[in-house]
């Protein structure tokens, strides 16, 4: 049984922020060289995609609730 409702927007945001951390972790270990500005499109794009995902999920949830209630 789920303890809370699934929120896909938060999942997407978490994945992109984890990827950003992975990019900097690879830079810190010396696996590759990462310029400082690379992180900006990754984080902003991830947050934008998370917002769109959350909005779509909310719209689907509202539409599904209206039909059943």
C-alpha positions as CSV (number, residue, x, y, z in Angstrom):
1,X,0.0,0.0,0.0
2,X,1.3,3.5,-0.9
3,X,1.9,5.9,2.0
4,X,1.6,8.9,-0.3
5,X,0.5,9.7,-3.8
6,X,3.1,9.3,-6.6
7,X,4.4,12.7,-7.8
8,X,6.3,12.2,-11.1
9,X,7.4,15.9,-11.3
10,X,9.5,15.4,-8.1
11,X,11.0,12.2,-9.5
12,X,12.1,14.0,-12.7
13,X,13.6,16.9,-10.7
14,X,15.4,14.5,-8.5
15,X,16.8,12.6,-11.5
16,X,18.1,15.7,-13.1
17,X,19.7,17.1,-9.9
18,X,21.3,13.7,-9.3
19,X,22.7,13.8,-12.8
20,X,24.1,17.3,-12.1
21,X,25.7,16.0,-9.0
22,X,27.2,13.1,-11.0
23,X,28.7,15.5,-13.5
24,X,30.4,17.4,-10.8
25,X,31.5,14.2,-9.0
26,X,33.2,13.0,-12.1
27,X,34.9,16.4,-12.4
28,X,36.0,16.2,-8.8
29,X,37.5,12.7,-9.3
30,X,39.4,13.9,-12.4
31,X,37.5,11.7,-14.8
32,X,36.7,14.7,-17.0
33,X,36.8,18.5,-17.1
34,X,33.4,20.2,-16.5
35,X,33.1,24.0,-17.2
36,X,31.0,25.8,-14.6
37,X,28.3,26.8,-17.1
38,X,27.4,23.2,-18.1
39,X,25.3,22.7,-15.0
40,X,23.0,25.6,-15.8
41,X,21.1,24.1,-18.8
42,X,21.0,20.7,-17.0
43,X,19.4,22.1,-13.8
44,X,17.1,24.6,-15.6
45,X,16.0,22.1,-18.2
46,X,15.4,19.5,-15.6
47,X,13.3,21.8,-13.4
48,X,11.4,22.9,-16.5
49,X,10.7,19.3,-17.5
50,X,9.7,18.5,-13.9
51,X,7.2,21.4,-13.9
52,X,5.7,20.2,-17.1
53,X,5.5,16.7,-15.8
54,X,3.9,17.8,-12.6
55,X,1.3,19.9,-14.4
56,X,0.4,17.1,-16.8
57,X,0.1,14.6,-13.9
58,X,-2.1,17.1,-12.0
59,X,-4.3,17.6,-15.0
60,X,-4.7,13.8,-15.5
61,X,-5.4,13.3,-11.8
62,X,-8.1,16.1,-11.8
63,X,-9.7,14.7,-15.0
64,X,-9.8,11.2,-13.6
65,X,-11.3,12.4,-10.3
66,X,-14.0,14.3,-12.1
67,X,-15.2,11.3,-14.0
68,X,-15.3,9.1,-10.9
69,X,-16.9,11.6,-8.5
